[in-house]
Amino acid sequence: MAAGATHVVTENTKDFPAASVPADTQVIKVDAFLCQLLASDAEAVFDAVQVMYDRYSRLTMTVAELAKRFASGESAPHFGGRLRDALEAPS
């Protein structure tokens, strides 16, 4: 927390009880954090997912298929569903 972080993004939220975290720092699960980012700046999230996708030369799926995989998984299902829906929405 000495770094001035505004968020602690973790699945282990129980390891960060409110009393142990500065009042201006939010402890949040990965899925919720990604959903907040998508809601606040969808274009930046799309760009970041595309950059991550481009780094993995062995992926045999599209970015939309990657979003569907997020949606069907455990780590970020809400984010994946919202990302998938946003990617499938007409421009």
N, C-alpha and C positions, 0 to 999 in steps of 0.2 A: 504494500500500500504506500510505501515511501515514494514510489514512482509517480504518484498522483493519478492512479487508475480510477476511472469512473465506473468501471464494471469488472466483476470477476465472473467469467463465463466458465461454468463447470456443471457437470452432472452430479457432482458431490456437494450439493448445496448444504447438506447437513454438517459438512466440515467447516462451514462459515456462518456460525450463528450471528444474529444481528449485533450482539454485544461485542463481537470480535472485529467488526467491520466499521470503518468510518461512516458517519451518517450520510455523507455525500457519495457513497459507493454502493452500487447495486449489485447484489449477487443474483445471477440469473442463469437459467439452464440454456444450453446451446440452442435448442429449437426456438425458445421464446426470443432469444437475442437475435437470431437470424430473421425471425418474423418481424421484429422491430426494425431491423435494417432494411428489409424488403419494403416495409410500409413507408419508411422515411425517405428512401432513395433507391427506387427499383432499378434505375439505369445503372447505378454504381454496382449494385448486386449482380445484375446481368453481366456487366463487364468483368467483375471479379470471378464469377463462375466460368465465364468463357476463358479467361486467362488460366484458371486452374485446369480446366478441361484441356486446353492447348498444351499444357506442360506434360500431360500423360499421353505419350505417343502410342501406348498399347491399348488405349480405350477403343472399343469397337462400337460404341454407342454415341448417339447424338447428345447434345446438351439437354434437349427435351427428355430423352430417355434417362439421362442422369438424374434429372429432376424427379421423374417417376420413381426411380430407385430410391431417392431420398424419401419420397412420400410413402413408400412401402416399407421402409426400414424403421428402426427403433430410435435412432439418434435425433432425427429432425423430420418427423412425419408431417407436422403442420407446415413447416417451411417448405418442404418438398412439394406438398400439395398446392400451396400458394404460388410457388415458383412455377410449377407445371401449368397451373391455370393462367398465370400471367404470360407465360411463353406461348400458350395455345390461343390466347385471346387475339381477336383481330386487331391490327394496328390502326 
